[in-house]
Amino acid sequence: MPGYRLIIGDKNKSSWSLRAWLLLRHFDLPFEEVLIPLDQPDTTDRIREFSPAGRVPILLRGTETIWDSLAIMEYLAERHPALSIWPADAAMRAQARVLAAEMHAGFAAMREELSFDCQPGRRQPELSMTGRSDVGRIADIWRRARLHNEDRGDFLFGAFSAADAMYAPVAVRFDRYGVALDDICQTYVAALLQLPAMQAWLADAGAETADSG
């Protein structure tokens, strides 16, 4: 057993936590989940008990501490090379990392204007020009990858990979806010939302909301 602990925030709020959690759960890597409620007076102090960065997610293994979703994914890929966390083909793997890095570093307007919320039926706000540009770029990324790899499976590079985990919270956002997408992108969103690991996260997020209400 790897002996992982994953420190996360609320499942209804923490999109970055979802990325790391989804990867671990999808690839059946056993881990202990430690959830720290966000937006509380002691939230930052509690997170800093695990990492000086004060942000979730945080992966712990023995004396090792890895924070940042993308760093966690790379760490898991190195520790479990038999798993297809990244595509096996070198060219595809490079492209998957490019798309993951673009998600990691970009789309700030979309993130702010379509705040992460797992509950259905959110009212879509009027997006800024930059927000609309972000949505269009993401749809273009999905469309190109799916058209290029449609014979390999349902995800960006065929089989589910870290690249899909990076875009999974966006799929939740687009679904919950009813963002208009073409058939290719809508089918990809559906594939992500139907993953058993994603269904488990969404169920937990719904339970959080019910408990708080």
C-alpha positions, 0 to 999 in steps of 0.5 A: 500500500502506498500510504498516501494521505491527501489533504483537500478542501470542501468537495463543493468548492475546491476544484484543485482538490478534485484534480488530485483526488480524481486521479488517485481514485480513478487509478485505484491508488489507496489513500486517506482523505483529510478534508479541511473546510474552506473559508473558515477563520482557521482554514489557513492555519489548519492547512499550514500544519501540512504545508507552508504554502497554505493551499490544498491539495497536499499529498503526503507520503512518509516524510514527503510533502507534495503540494500543487495538483500538477506536481502531485500528478507528476509525482504519482506518474513517476511512482506508478509507471505501470499506470497510464497516468500520462499517455504511453506514446512520447508525442501524445504524452508531451501534448497531454502535458502541454494541455495540462500546463495550459489549464494549470496556468490559464483561464483566470477569467473563466475560473472567476466568472464561473466559480466552482460549484458542483450543485446543478442548475447554476445561473450562468452569469454574463461572461466578459470578453476574456471569459468568453475567450477562455471558454472558446479556447477550452472548447477548441482544446477539447475538440481538437484532441477528441477529433485526433484521438476519437478512435482511441477512447472517450477522453482527450488522448483516448484513455483517461489521463492526468490531462483529463483530471486537469480539465474535470472541474471545467467540465463540472462548471460547464455542465452546472452553468449550462454553457453551450457546447458543440456535440463533440465537447458535450460528449466529452463533458458527459464522459467525464461526469460519468466516471465512477470516481467523478460520480463519487465526488459529486455525491459527496459534494451534494452531501456537504451542501445538504449537511450545511443547509 
